[in-house]
Amino acid sequence: MADGRILYALDQKATHMGGSPILSESIGAPAALEPAGLEHASMAASVYKGGDPSHWRRSVPAFQAVND
């Protein structure tokens, strides 16, 4: 990968001797995502993160699906 591009070459000699790559692929930033829950589920969840009970969360909503 060079300069944010992936370069593909079938013949290594051509690339090392100043030849052009066969294919160049650029990687861009992913689109901003804003996920949202769809269709509330009939259940809720509890989240236990870490050992401090003040950081635990109860009755966190659950969803049947998430938008894409």
C-alpha positions, 0 to 999 in steps of 0.5 A: 500500500502506498499513499492510501492506494493498493497497487497490483502488478502481474509482473514484479520486474515491470514494477521494480524497473519503473513500469506501471502497475496493472491495477490501482485501488484507492481506499476512501473513508467509510460513509458516516453511519448512524445506526438506529434500532428498528422494531422494539423487541419484547425483551430488554438487556442488562449490561455489566461492564467492569467491576463498578456496579454504578456503571452497570445498566439495566433494562437496555432496550433491544431491537429486532433489527438495525437500519443499514 
